[in-house]
Amino acid sequence: MENASKALIIAGAILISIVLVSVGVIVVNSLNADDTVAEMDRQQIQSFNSKFDSNAGVKKQGSFVKTLITTVITNNSTYAGDTAKTVSVNADSLGISGISGNITDSSQLAKIRNSINGSARYDIEVSYKASGIIDVVTIVKK
């Protein structure tokens, strides 16, 4: 009887050891999965931003700026319910009546696009949200 109870205690200890090792493996795998997700997020942010980052710069031609605004309109309609991915345009320096501040509305963005002179030159600056995603595209006429 004494040997049987010792055998049960040993078997119980082995089972507890197996459970602890399994939990340890699960924890390590979940930590590695978080790193992979964070890396994917960085890659997704870079991919998202590339549509706008590549257009930033000085003395860009007006037709180029019109294309950028069209990209913003398309982006905002694609992510209509996701404010984290909505990009606004600030065209205060252009002096368009009824347009001020950061604009996300498609009709107002179209009004900005239509007021851009295709042969004029513009500076395009981008600013980012804390998450690293593009927030505002600022257009300044030169």
LINCOR-V96495 format. One record per residue. N is the residue number from 1. RES is the residue in one letter. D_LAST is the distance of its C-alpha to the last C-alpha in Angstrom with 2 decimals. Layout:
n res d_last
N RES D_LAST
N RES D_LAST
This chain:
n res d_last
1 M 95.66
2 E 94.19
3 N 92.66
4 A 91.15
5 S 89.35
6 K 88.01
7 A 86.79
8 L 84.95
9 I 83.33
10 I 82.21
11 A 80.89
12 G 78.96
13 A 77.45
14 I 76.37
15 L 74.73
16 I 72.86
17 S 71.69
18 I 70.41
19 V 68.51
20 L 66.90
21 V 65.83
22 S 64.36
23 V 62.38
24 G 61.09
25 V 59.94
26 I 58.17
27 V 56.34
28 V 55.20
29 N 53.98
30 S 52.04
31 L 50.26
32 N 49.26
33 A 48.08
34 D 45.71
35 D 44.10
36 T 43.67
37 V 42.13
38 A 39.68
39 E 38.70
40 M 38.26
41 D 36.05
42 R 33.80
43 Q 33.69
44 Q 32.95
45 I 30.07
46 Q 28.61
47 S 29.11
48 F 27.53
49 N 24.46
50 S 24.01
51 K 22.73
52 F 19.66
53 D 19.54
54 S 19.28
55 N 16.05
56 A 14.27
57 G 11.99
58 V 8.78
59 K 6.99
60 K 9.28
61 Q 10.15
62 G 10.49
63 S 14.22
64 F 14.14
65 V 12.56
66 K 15.30
67 T 17.86
68 L 16.94
69 I 17.42
70 T 20.64
71 T 21.71
72 V 21.29
73 I 23.33
74 T 25.97
75 N 26.17
76 N 26.68
77 S 29.33
78 T 31.04
79 Y 31.26
80 A 31.74
81 G 34.52
82 D 33.11
83 T 30.68
84 A 30.49
85 K 28.64
86 T 26.52
87 V 22.76
88 S 20.58
89 V 16.96
90 N 15.13
91 A 12.57
92 D 13.32
93 S 9.89
94 L 9.83
95 G 12.97
96 I 15.27
97 S 18.82
98 G 21.18
99 I 18.70
100 S 18.49
101 G 19.17
102 N 19.69
103 I 20.59
104 T 23.20
105 D 24.80
106 S 24.61
107 S 24.52
108 Q 21.62
109 L 19.73
110 A 20.62
111 K 19.31
112 I 15.85
113 R 16.13
114 N 17.32
115 S 14.51
116 I 11.89
117 N 11.35
118 G 12.81
119 S 11.38
120 A 7.64
121 R 5.55
122 Y 5.24
123 D 6.80
124 I 10.36
125 E 12.93
126 V 16.57
127 S 19.36
128 Y 23.05
129 K 26.24
130 A 29.23
131 S 30.68
132 G 27.91
133 I 26.59
134 I 22.92
135 D 22.49
136 V 18.93
137 V 15.80
138 T 12.78
139 I 9.65
140 V 6.43
141 K 3.81
142 K 0.00
